[in-house]
Amino acid sequence: MIAGLTSAMTVSGDVRADDMAGHRGGTLRMVARSAAGTLDPHVNYTLQYWQLFQPLYDGLLAFKKVAGPDSFAVVPDIAEAIPEAQDGGKTYVFKIRQGIKFSNGQEVGVKDVVASYQRIFKVAGPTAGTFYSVLVGADACLKTPADCTLEGGVVGDEAARTVTFHLTRPDAEFFDKLAIPHAAILPADTAGTDAGTTPIPGTGPYHIVSYDPNQQMKLERNPYFKVWSEDAQPDGHADEILYDFGLTEQAQVNAVQNGQADWMFDQPPPDRLNELGTKYADRVHITPLTAMWYVPMNTNLPPFNNELARRAVNYAIDRKGLVKLFGGPNLATPTCQLLPPNFPGHKDYCPYTLDPGTVWSAPDPEKARQLVKESGTAGQEVTIIAEDTTISRSIGAYLQSVLNDLGYVAKVKAISPDIQFTYIQNTNNKVQMSISQWYQDYPSGSDFLYTLLSCDSFHPGSDASVNISGFCDPAIDAEMKKAMDLQITDLAAANAKWAEIDRMVVDKSPVAVLFTPKHLDFVSQRVGGFSFSLQYYFLFANAWVQ
């Protein structure tokens, strides 16, 4: 069915060779099923808005805004240069560029950098306890976020225009962590609470002028923006960007086909793929991702506080059938493990299949039913929380049938994508099972394993607890920390350790990983300069409209 799509694969790296400087102006129209929640870059942890934040905000460092493998390269952004490590990798001194201004006209200074790192903790950012806990003073900030000063950890020198970071230990991923939106530099007077629907001034080529999460977001040029680094923050092409919300996936496809929209965020419904691959092949771009679709199971609530029940689900799932629901083998590959292919630490492993070994072959329903019987959990009620999208609802309905066949009493609750991710994180909502996706923050085994399933990433009662399963195994945690320490001195050994940890986590079954996806972008006939960053996907500010 998708044969036509493969001919359209660009691996989406190549920008057209036209002179991009000649394409400035116009309005780029983007569409999505829903908004993605808060506009606060220190809080939002969704792919949709991390992509959006790229031409809005800057950190001290940035991932290079280009297509292909080079998009994983870290480059200086608000900082003049990437500093050399001091004190055995525990001290870094950043010099702040002069002349960069926020969209409110204020010049970026040392105080803004210091305040921004304090604010990561004040707003209880979802990665405060994982990515930034290495900072001196972070322990106190995690205990009492409102009073966070990071004393001794982030030290500004106004006269020298420097900010010095002191770490409690060397961190091989520190520069990556400074390059993501959670480390965006914001004005020092930004409130220490989640900004919600109120835009915060940024430094990129665009700023948000209006936002109605039920209808539309409007971006216009930042009048104070001047290019200081083409690698870190190039200028945008369109004068205005409109992002409309509330369109079904079918309506999004129709809008792009008809030229009413230029790009759709959501993946097209499977029943439209053949049409796109045959009639619109030159407007379809398919890119392999380092990502996964997975099913978190709450290890602290029945029935999935029983490891046997979790393993039963893993054995029962027909991953090939789910790949078909997603669009077929050209768009996804079955898997049992967290670390995706072609990712640091990946080593093929799949115990939850009819022929256990390195790859998934078929479900083993007999084994699954036996495990449910041994667990004594049959007959219990289970609610599956899905996103209200075509694919997520379909997966939810399939999982419902699997659970019912295993002897549970299952139902599906589909909620809006703009709240589903935060809803399933909060333990107060007592979510037993959910459907989610994970896309790498940066290329390291820790970003899947430590970020998603460590004790440090579990925060009961919080909307910012990305360890959705509530999984906490001190022995595995200790191995994770060994792997992170190894990354300082021996990356190959560290990656081997992450492969071992991947197997350990899979064996405990806190989640059921379903498949690794590819990403399909469908654009209108008037879009030029399409480029795809492996870090942040379609670089919409780099595209132009004809």
N, C-alpha and C positions, 0 to 999 in steps of 0.2 A: 504493500500500500504506500510506503514512503519512498519508493525507489526514486521518484522525481526529486525528493528533497536532497538526496546525496549529491546530485549534480550541482546543487546550489551551495554546497558547503564551501565557505571561504576560509574555514578555521578562523574566520572573522578577524583576521589580523590586519588586513591590508587596507589602508586608506587609499582612496582614488588618487591618481597622480596629478589631478588638476591643481592649479594654483589656489590653495585654500584662502589666500588673502583676498581673492576676488569674489568671495561668496558671503560677505558680511551683510546682515540684515534679515528682515522677514520674521515670521512667527512660526516656531516649531510647536506642533500640537502632539501631546502625548496622552495616552488613556490607560486607565487601570480599573479593575473591579472595585477597588476601594483605596482610601488613603491608608497610611501605615502608622497612624498614631502620632505621638509627640514629635514636634519639630526640634526638640532639644538634642543636639549632637552628642552630648555627654550621656544621654539616657537611651535614645533609640538604638535598637540592636537588630534592625531588619535590613535585609538586602535592598529592599525597595528604597529606603531612605538613605542608606549608606551610599547607594548609587547617586541619589539626588544631592547629597551633601558635597560631592566632589567639586563642583564649580561654585560652591557657597562658602566653604570654610577651608582653612589651612592649619596645619600643625607646624611644629618646629621642623619636622621632616615630612616627606610625602612619598607615596609610591608613584613612580614615574607614570605620567598620564600619556601612555602610548599603547599600541596594540601588541599582542603576543607576549612571549616570555619576558621581555624587558619590563613589562608592567609590574613584575615582582621586585624590581630594583628600587631601593630606597635612596632618595636624593634630598639635598637640603631644600627647605621651603622657607619658612619665616626665619629660620637660622641661616646664617651666612655659609656655613660649612658643616659637614659631619665631623665632630671633634674626635681627637685621639683619646683613647682610654687612659685614665690616670689611676693611681692607687690600686693597681692590680685589677682593673676593670670595674672599680666601684665608684669612680668619679668621672663626670663628663661636664665640660664647660662649653656652653653654647653662646655664640655671639649673635645678637638679634639684628636683623637688617633694619636699616633706616628707610623711612619714606613709605612704608606700607600702611594703608589706612583701612579702617573698618568702613562698612557701608553707611555708617552715621557720621563719617568725617573725622573721627578720632584717630590719631596715629597710634599704631601698635607699639607698646613699650614693654619694658621689663615687668612692670607691675601686672600687666595683663597676663603674661605667661605664668607668673607665680600664682596669681589668683585662679587661673584656669585649672591648674593642677590641684589646688585646694578644692575647687568646685567639683571635680570628679568624685571626691569623697562626700562632699556636702549633699549632693543630690543622690547619694547612694547608687552611683552608676553601676551597671551590671558587671563591669570588669574591674571595679575598684579593688576588690579582694583577690583577684587573680592576676591581672596584668600589672597593676601598679602597687601591689603590696610589697614589692621589693624596695620601694623608696623608704629612706630613713624617715621615721615619723608616721608611717602609714598605719602601724598597729594602733596608735592612739586615735587616728582619724577613723578607723573602722569601728572602734568602740564608741566614740562620740562624734559622729559625722558633722554635726552642726558647728562644732568648735574646731574643726580641722585647720591646722596651720602648716602641717608638714615641716615643723621646726627641725632644722638641721638637714632636711631632705631636699628641699628646693629653695635655693638661696639666690636672691637677685642682687645685682650691683648696678644701680642706675647710671652711675658715672661711666662705668666701663661698658654698659649695654650688654651685660652677660647674665646668664642664669646658669647656676651650677647645680647639678643633680648628684646627690650622694645616695648610693645604694647599700643595702645591707649585705649584698653578695653580688658577684658578677652575674650578669644576665645576658646570654647570647642573643635573646630576642628583644632586647630593650629598644633598639632603633625601630624595629617593626611596630612595637607598641606605641611609639611616639608618632607613627605615621598614619594611624587610623582615626576615624572621626571622633572616637571617645577622647582623644587627646587634642581636639581642636582648640585653638587659641581664641578666646572670647573676650569682650571688654571686661575690665576688672570689676565694674559695677553691676555685672549681670547677677540677678538674684540667685541665691543658693538653693533654689527649688526648681522642680521640673517646669520648663517653660510652656509645656502643653501646646496649644495652638498659636501662641505668640512667637513670631519670628525673632531670633536673636541676631544682631548684626554680625556679619562675617567679613572676610577679606577677599573672597573670590570674585570672579567677573560678573556674577549675578547675585541678586538678593531677592528675597520673597517680599512681594508687596501686598499680597492678600492670600488668605488660606481659609477655605471652608471645607473641612474634611468630608462633608457630605456632597460636595459639588466640585470645587475646583481650587487649584493653587495657581498663582500667577507669579512668574519670575520676570524681572527686568534687569537691565544692565546696572551694575554697581557703578555709580558716577565717579567714585574715587579710585577705581581699580586701574592699575598700570602693571603691565607684565614685568615681573622681576626675574622669572625663571620659566622658560618654555617647558622644561621638563616637569617642574612641580605644579605650575598653574598657568597653562596657556590661556589666551583670550578665547571667548566664545564667539560663535558666528551669528546665531540668531539674535535679533534685538529683543525678542520677547519669547517666553516659553510658557505655554498654557498646559496644565496637567489636569485633565478631567477625570473625575471619579464617578463610580456608580454604574459602569457599563459591564454587562456580562461578557464572558469571553467571546461568545458569538457576535455580540454587538461590536466588540473591539475589532474583530477580524473584518466585519463589514465596513466599519469606519475607515480602517486603513486601506482596504480594497478600493473604496469609493473616493479616497482623497480627503475625507473629512478629518482624518487624523494621520499623523506621520509615523507613529510607533506605538506598539502596545506592550505594556509591562508583562501581563500574564501570558502564560503559554496557551497557544490556540487549542481548542477542543480537538480530541483525536479524530472526530469525524470530519474535520476540515483540512486535515493534513495532506490528503491526496490532492485536493483542489489546489492548495498552496504550492505543492511540489510540482504540479504540472502547469498551472496557468501563471504562476507568479514566481517561478524559480529564481529569477534574477533579483528578486526583492526579499529572498529568504536567506538567512545566515545561520548556520548551525555550528556550535562550538562545544567541544568536550569540557566538562567542568570538574573541578576538585570539590565535590559536594556529595551529599547523600539525602535521600528521603528515608525517614525512619519513624519508628513507633516507640516513643517513651512509655514505659510501664512503671507506675508508681510503686517503688519498692517498700513504701511505708504504709500502704493501704491494701486490704484484701481485694482481690485474690492474689495480687502480684507482689505482696510481701513474702510470698512463697516462691522460691527460686524454681521449683519444679513447674509451677504454673507458667512462669515466664519462658522457660525452655520449651514448654509445650507449644506456646504460641509460635516460637521461632521455627519449630519443626513443622508446624501445620501450614504455614504460609506458602502459597504458590507464587514465588517471586516472578516466575516467567509470566504468569497471568497478570501480575501487577505491571510488569513492563509493557504488556499489551495494552492495558488501560491507559498508560502514560503516553502511548503513541507508537510502540513497537521497538524492536532492537536497534534501529538507527537513532533512537532518542534516549535509550536507557539500557543499562546492563545489570542483571541480578547480582546481588552481593549479600554477604552475611556480616561483614566487618565494617568498622568505623573508618579506618584510614582508606581513602580512595586510591585507585590505581594511579601510578605516576606521581605519587606524593611521598615526601620523605617518611620513611619508616614502613611503607606499605610492603607487606609480604602476603601473598594469597593464603587465605584461611577461611574455611567454611565447615563447621561441624554440624550445622543444622540443615542437613539434606539427606536424601536417601542413601547417598554414597559419600559419607563424610571425608573431607580432605581439603583440597585447595579451592575448588569452585563449587557453586551451587548447581545441582542437577535436577532435583525434583523434591517436592514436599514428602514428608514421612508421617502421614496422618495416624498410622497405627502407633508409632512411637509417641506421638503427641497425646493420643487418647490414654495411653498407658501412664504417661507422666501426670495427666490430670487426675487419673484414678489414684495414683500414689500420693498426690498432693492433698486429696480430700476437699478440693475446692469446687467441684462440680455443683451446679445449681445456683451459684452466686450471681448476682446482678453486676453487669459491667456497662458503663457508659463511655462511649468513644467520642472525644471532642475533635471534630474536623473543622477545617476552614470551609466557608460557604463558597467554594469554587467547584467547577466541574470535576476536576481530577481528584481533589481531596474528598469530596462527597462520594465519588465512585470507590475510592480506596476504603472509606469508612463503611460503605455498604458491604464491600467484600469482607472486611474484618469482622463485621457483625455476623455474617454467615459462617465464618470460620469459628468464632467463639460459640455460636449456637450449636454448631456441629460438635464442638468439644464438650458440650454439656452446660455451658453458661447461659445466662439470660441477658442478651446484649441489645443495646440500642445505640443509635448515633444521634449526636447533637451537633449540628453545623452552625458555626457562628461567624460573624463578619471577620475577614482577614485583618482588619485594622485593630482588632482587639484580641484575636485568638491567641497570638503568641504570648502576650503578657498574661492572659487569663490562665493558660496552661502552666505557666511558671509559678503562680501563686498557690501555695499549699492550702490557703483558706478556701479555695474553690473545690478542693477534694477531687481532683481529676485523677481517674484511675488509669486511663489510656488516652493517648492523643496521637495526632498525625502531624509531623513537623518536618522541616528541612534544615540542613546546615550547610552553609557555604563558607569556605575558609576565610578567616580574617587575614591570615598571612601563612606562607608555606612552612609549617612546622607540625610535627606529630602532636605537640602539646595542645594545638589549637582545636583538635577534635577530642582528645582524650582528657587532658587536664581541664580545659575550659568547660566541657560538657558534663564530665562525670567525676570530678574531684570533690572532696569534702569542702574545699574552699569556695566552690562555685554554687553551693547549696545554701540558700538563704530563706528559711521558712517565713511565710507571711509576706513575702516581697514579690512585686511584679518583675523584679530584676533578678531572677534566680534561674539561670540557663541550664542548670542541672535539673531538668524537668522530672527526671525519674527519682530525684532525692537520693541518689546512690552515693554511699560513703563507705569505702572500704579502706581502713587505715593502712593495711599492708600494700594495697595497690597504690595508694597515695604516696607511700614512701618510695615505691619504685618510680613513680612519676617524677618525684623530686630528684632522684638519682639521675634520671634521664636528662632533666633540665640542667643539672650541674655538669653532666658529661658534655653537653653541647658547647661548653666553654672551651674544652680542651681537645675533644675527639668527636667530631660530628658523625663520623661513620659508626662509631660505637654507640652514640646516642640514638641514632636511627635504628640500629639493631635492638636497642632497649625498647624503643617505642613499638617496634613490631611485636616484641614479647608482651608488652603491656596491652596492646591491641588484642592479642589472643586471650590474655587474662580477663579483660573486660568482657569480651564476647562470651567467654565460658560462663561468666556470672549472669549474663543475659538481662541487664537492666533495660535494654532497648532491643527492638527487632529492626535491624537495618534491612531495607527493602531493595533499593537499587541506587546506582550512581547515574545521575541524569546528564544529558546534554542540553544545551540551551538553544532555543530557536527564537531568533529575532525576525520579525516581519515589519518591513518599513514601506512607506508610500513611495510612489514613483518619483516624487520630487525631492527625496532625501539623497544627499550626496555626502561623501566623506565618512561613511560608516566605519567605525573602528571599535574593536572589542578588547577591553582590558581583562586579562585573566584575574585581576584583583577586584575590579569594580564593574565589569561587564560593559554594556553599550555606553560609550563616552558621548553622551548626547550633546554636550557643549562643543565637542569637536566637529559635529555634523553640521551641514548646512541645508537650507531649503531653497529650491530653485524657483 
